[in-house]
Amino acid sequence: MPPTLQRAGSSPDIGFTLRRCFNKSEFRPCQREVIEAAIQGHDVYVQAATSFGKSLCFQLPAVVDQGITVVVSPLLSLMINQVEALKASGIEACSLNSNTSFQEKKRIHQDLETGHPRTKLIYVTPELCSSTHFRERLQVVHKHKELARIAIDEAHCISEWGHDFRTDFKRLSWFRESFPDVPIMCLTATANTQVRQDILTILRLDTSPERLRTFLMSPQRANLHLEIRYTKDEDDNRLWDFLGWIRGVYERRRQAERMSELKVVGERPENVPGIIYTTSRDECESLSASLRKEGIGARPFHARLSNTIKEETLARWIDNEPGYDIIVATTAFGMGIDKNNVRFVVHWRIPKSFEGYYQEAGRAGRDGNASYCFLYYSREDLERVTRLVKSDSREGSNYQSRLRSLQALALYCENVNSCRHAQICKYFGETAIADCDFACDWHKDAEDLESRFLKGLASEEWVSTQAMQGTYDEYNDGYNDD
């Protein structure tokens, strides 16, 4: 039985809801179309870059629709941040996961058992969706026609060909089997054609235009300057290279401040919010300490830190407090973090996947202003991360897809003959893109890029020899995905 679609023109004043509940003056491009399709009762598939504002696409319909919206999310940190933001706006929201207190779990289940929950959005993990207890509560809600929508965030996790496959995501087909009249929304930033088809098939979505509205936005982020910086173990100068760059940024801001009569109250020349991604907890600590020693306001963020320290660090970074300008973090940091003015993202080492690199770099410049993204690439790091992926305990097609994604990222790093933005679009299945307007290292200076590539990397023969001799330190000491 298909969802019952509303008649055209029956949508509420979503512009008013946008202003009143979400304190936003206007929709970003295509957001209105996605939200209207959802409110009309269609299944919806959304693939868009990290700056698009995908969460609004299910949060706003949840406010105007009758009943409760179930949001399936793979990350606890994302749930917490979104629920807190919704509550601050006066919207009834909660999360149900392994970290939820006993009393809160009891309250949530009692709310669901009524069949008419007061909660407008409930965030759950895919693992919880498999539990009999939770499913029984949802069936009660559905019986009373109060189950408004299922929203599946980070939907690429459904596919074994995706970069972050989670087994329990495959069991989400239960929603369509049990509630055929309830619309489903899928959202992701990182899915190629094969992953997209997997998502639709596994969730048993009818792909006919009458049932499914598909929104595929370009992955290109024109406001991001993309660059690869080459290095090698024998003369690793990452720290001094970064210090030279960030101090240059500070000096240009001081000069601009001296030349301008306009002063921004509370803003410092050194207030340049940024994120540096590393691959281990130990390096988070050592790198942030090295930066602080040089007078740079950097703080570590990883899973071994207490929740109190992480919450304080995040809050002070978001509030642009002195000493909290840069977060040095492991890879999961930033998911769902609502900070629009991140001016740079640096990858200290190569990530484990192309998709991970794209998601993390995309956390810069969400306000649409120019931002800088560069990745320090060495063939020695590539060899280490490749061994990590190969030694991963997960087997099968996901292991192969992870390895292919890493190899694609390495080719991207070593490509000195085409636009970085064009390469990203091609990876995600889009070929027609506008000129990046010198927003990448190749367009900016192709000759310099090739020179840096030839001089900056160790030879493949030398790297393979060192790997065979086992001269590398164990690279996964303290490694963590959060």
N, C-alpha and C positions, 0 to 999 in steps of 0.2 A: 504494500500500500504506500503510495508516494506521499510526501509531505503536502499538506493543503496550502496552496499558494494564495496569498492575499491578492485582491484585485489591484490593478494599477491605480495609483493615486491614493491608496489607503494608508501610505506611510505617514507617521507622525512628523512633527516639525523637528527633524533631527539637528538642524542648525541651532535651534533654541537649546536643545539638550546638550549639544557640544559646548555652548557658551556657559550654560548654567552649571552643569555637572563636571565638565572637564576643563573649564577655564581656558578654552581655546577659541580664538576669534574666527578661524576658518579651517576648512579641511585641507589636507595636503592633496596633491593630484591623485585622483582615482579613489581616494578613501570614501567619498560620498557614494560612488557607484557600487563599491563593495558592500557598504552598509545597507544601502537600499535593497540590493539583491538578497542580503541576509534577512532583512525585515519582511520581505515579500515571501519568505519561506523556501527559497532555493538552497540546495547544497552549494557550497562555495569553496573553490580552491584558489588560494592566494599565494603567489610566489613573488617576493619583493625584497629589495635590499634592506639592511638593518635600519636605515633611517626612515623607512616608509611609515612606520607607526602601525604595525600590524595588530597590536593589542587593542587599539581603539576599535578595530573592525568587529570584534566580538563584545567588547565592553559596552559600547554605546547601544547596540541592539539589546543587550541584556537589561539595560536600564529602562528602555521603552517597551520591551515585550512583557507579557504576563508570564510568570513562572520563573524557573531557575535555569541558569546556563552552567553546564559542567565544562570546565576548562581542564584538559589533560596536558600536563606540562612535565618535562623530564628533569627540571632543575629546581631544587628547593629554594635556592637563593632568588630565582626569578619569581616564584610564587610569593615569597615573603615580601619582596619589594612591591609587586603589583597589588597585593592585598592591602598593604599599608597605605599605598597611594589612593586606592579606591575608598578605604575607610576615611581617610583625611578629607575626601570629597563628599562624604556623607552617603556613600553607596554601601549597602549591606554586602559584604564579601568575607570569605573565610578560606582557609586551606586545610586539607585533611591529608596528613602524611605521617611518617614515622616520628617526626619531631613534635607533632601536635600533642599538647598535654592531655591527660586523661579527662579532666573536667571539660576542656574544649571539645574533645571528641564526643563526650556524652551530650553536650549541648547541641552539636551539629546533628548527631543522629536523632535526637529528639525532635529537632526542627524538621528533618526529612520525614520522620515517621508520621507527622501530622498530614502529609500529603499536600499541604499548602505552605511550603517553606517561606519564611520571611527573607531568607538569603537570596540575593539576585545572582551572585556568581560564587561557585565553589571550585577551588583549584585542587586537583588531585593528581597523583602520580599514576602512570600506566599500570604499575604493579598493584596499586590499590583497586583499580578498576576491575581486576581479576578476582577480587575477594567476593565471596558469596554474600557476606554481611552487607557490603556496600551496594551490590547489585539488587538485593532485596529491597533496600530503602529506595533506590531509584525507581523500581517497579511500582512502588506505592505512589510515588510522586507522579509517575506517568499515568497511572490509573486515574488520577484526579486531574489529568490534562494540565499539569503544571511543569512539565519538562520542556523548556523552551528550545534548547539548542545544545549540541555537543560541539565544542571547539577543541581542535587538536593542534596544539602549538608544537613547533619543531617537528613537523610531520615527516621530515626525511628520516627520522629514527625508525619509522615503520619498515623501511626497505632494507633488506640485507645488503643491497648494493650502496646504501647510503654510508656516510662516513662515521655515523654514531649510532649504529643499529642497537636497539634494545628489544629483547625477545618479547616482553609483555606488550609492546606496541602492536605486535601482530595479532594479539587477542582482542583488539579494539573493534574487530568486525562484529563483536557481540552487540554493539550499539545499534547497528542497522538491522541485525537479525531480530533483536528484541523490541526495538522501537522504530519500525519502518516509516512512521509518520513524522519523526523528529528530524529536522534538518541538521546536517553536519557541516562544519567549516574546518578546512585544513589550511594551515599556514606554515610557510617555510621560506628561508632565504637561500637555501642551498640544495637544489635538486636538479639533476640533469633529466633528460627525457626518460631514461630507463627508471630512475627513482620515482619520477612523477607518475608514470604508468603503474608502478608497483603500489604506490599510495592509493590510487583510485581502485585498483583491483582488490587489494587486501581489505579495504574498508567497504567493498561491495557497493560502490557508488555508481549510479546510472549516469553515464557520460553524455546522454542526450541533452541538447541545448535547453529543452523544456525543464529539465531537472537540475542540471549543473551549470553554474556560472563560473567560468575560469578567468582569472586575472593574472597574466604573466607580465610583470613589469621588468624593464631593462635592469640588469645587474650593474650597469655603469653608474659610477658616482663621480660626476664631473668635477666636484669641488675638492676631491682628494688628489694630492700629488703623490704618485707612486714611484718608489725608487728601490733598487737593490744595491747594497753596499757589500763589496767582496772582501773577504778576509781569509786568513789561514792560521793554523796553530802556531807556526814558527815565528810569526810576527803579528800576533793578535793585538790590534789597537782599537778594539771596539769602544772601550771606556773613554780613551782620549779623543777619539773621533766624535763620540756623542757629546762629551763635555765641550768640545770646540763648537759643535753645532748649537747646543742649547745656550751657551754663553753669547754666541752671535745673535741669537733671537732676543735675549735679554737686552743686549746693547742696542739693537735696532729699535726696540720698544722704548728704551730710555731716550734715544735721540728723538723719536716721534713725540714723546711726552714733552721734551724740552722745546720743541718747535711749535707745539700746539698750546693754545691758551685754554683749551677745554680740558678739564680734569675729570676723570671718572672716579667718583667717590668710592674709597675703599679698594681700589684696584692698584696693584703693584706691577712694575715692569716684569718681575719674576713670576707673576701669576699667569703661568702658561700651563693649564691643566693637560696632563698627558698620561698615557699608560705604556709601560714597558712590559712585554710578555717574555717570560723565560720558561724553561722546561722543567725546572726543579725547585723545590722549596728552599734548598740550601742556597741556590743562586739568587733567589728572591731576597734572602737575608743579606748575603754578602754584597750584592750589587747595590741594594738600597743603602747599606752602611757606607760603601765607597762613595756614593753620590752625596750623602750627607756630610761626609768628611771633606768634600770639595765645596760645601756650601749650598748644595742643591736640596730642596725640600722633597725628599723621596721616602716612601713608607712601603714595607712589604705587605703582601696580602696572599695568604695561602691557607690550606686546610688545617695545618697544625696550630695555627693561632687560635686563641679562645674566641668564642662568639662575641664577647664583650669588646675585645680589641678590634675584631673585624668590623663590628658595627660602628665603633667610634671612628676608626680609620675611614670607613666609607662615608659617614656623615660629615666629617671634617673636610674630606676631599670634595664632596659635592658642594659644600658651603664655601669652597675656595679659601680655606684658612691657611695662614702662613705655615710653612713646614709640611704641608700636605698637598703640594702641587702635582706630584707624580706618584702613581701607584705602580709598584713593581710586583707583578702578579703571575701566578700560574694560569693556565689557559682558560678555565671556565669563568674567570672574573669578567664582569661586564654584561653578562646575559641578563637582559631586562633592566639594567641600570639606566635610569632616566637622567642623564647628564648630557645636555646638548652641546656644550662648549668645549669638548675634548679637542684640543688643537693638534695633537700628534699621537700616533700609535707606533711604537717601535717593537719589532720582533728581534730579540737579542739572539735567538737561534731559530732555525727553520722549524715551523710547526709540523705536526704529524700528518696534515692533510691540506689539500688545496682549499677545501671548504672551510676548515678552521682558520686558515690565513685570511680568507675573504670576510668571514664573520667578524674576526677580531679587528682587522684593519677598518672595517665598516663602522666601528664604534667611534671613530673620529668624525668630526664635522657634521653631526646630526642636525645642527642649526643651519646647514647649507653654506656656511662660510668656509673659506679655504683652510685646509688642514693638510698635515704632512704625514705620510706613512712610509717608513722604510724598514727593510729587512736585512739584517746582517747574515750573509750567506757564506758558508764555507763547505767544501766537499767533505771535510772531516766530520762536521756536524751532520751532514746528510748521511754519511756512513753509519754514524752512531744511532741516528733516529731510525734508519732502515733496519738496523739490528733490533731495535726496540719493537718495531712493528712486527718483525718476523718472529720474535720471541713471545709475542702477545699470546695469552692463553686461549683467546677466542679463535676458533677454527672456521673453515669453510669459506663461502663466497665473500663474507664480510672482511675476512683477513685479506683476500685478494683485492677487494675494492679499496681497502685502506692503503695497500701497497701501491696500487695504480694511482691513487690520488696523490700520494707522496711523490711518486715519480713524475706526475704531471706538474707538481709544484716545483720540482727541481728543474724541469725543462723550462718552466716559466722564468725561474731565476737566471738560468744560463742563456736565455734567448736575448740576443742583443740586436735583433733585426726587425723588431716590430713593437708597436705601441702596447704598453702594459694593460691599458683598459681594454683594448681589442682582444688581447689574449684571455682576459677574464671572461669577457662576453662570449668568446668562442667556446671556452670550457663549459659554460652553462647553456650552450646551444643557440646563442644569438650571434648572428654574423653582421647584421646591418647596424653600425653604430656611427655616431657623429664623431668628428675629429675631437681629440681630447684637449685641444687648445693648449698644448705644451704642459699638460699636467702629468707627465711621466718623464723618467730619465732618458728614454729613447728620443722622444720628441724634443726634449730640452737640448740635448747634445749627444747625438748618436756616436760621434767619434770619441768623445770622452768616455762614454759607456763602454765601448769596445776596448779602449785602452785600459780602463780599470778592470775589466773582465780578464784580459790577457795577463795583467800584472798581479792581480789580487788573489788568484786562486792557486792552490796546490795542484799539481798534476794528478790525473786520475790514477796513473801508475803508482805514484808515491803513496796516495791514500790507500789503495788496495794492498800495497806491500805492508804498510803499517798495521792495517786491520788484520792481515794474515799473521803478523808477528805478535799480535795481541798487546801492542804498546799503549792502547788507549786506557785511560781510567774507566772504571765502570760509570757509564753515563746515566744510569737510572737511579743512582743514589739520591734519595729524596724526591724522585720523580713523582709527579702527581697531576692528575687531570682535574682535581677538585670535584 
